[in-house]
């Protein structure tokens, strides 16, 4: 089980990323727009740099929904390999059966 502080920190990052998503999108579009002047694009880059670092979606870490484990994460199921194996063995994941031969 991951430390609860790490899990909470990641949730805080998710909230910040969602809060600033529209503003980041707008500023990035204006920074890449070649029809604008160099000063306007540079100003957009400066405003983008003023946003909180944790507002960037790349700072969000994929973690297991059950344990909070950051490694061996399956995106489709939103859980780590340990929990996937355990729940599959118990038959709690539809269509997934632990192989035995």
ZITA-V681055 format. One record per pair of residues at least 24 apart in sequence whose C-alpha atoms are under 7 Angstrom apart, sorted by the first residue. I is the first residue (numbers start at 0). J is the second residue. Records with the same first field share a line. If there is no record, write none. Layout:
I=J, J
This chain:
0=66, 67, 68
1=66, 67, 68
6=67
9=59, 60
12=53, 54, 59
13=59
15=53, 54
16=53, 54, 55, 56
19=54
23=47
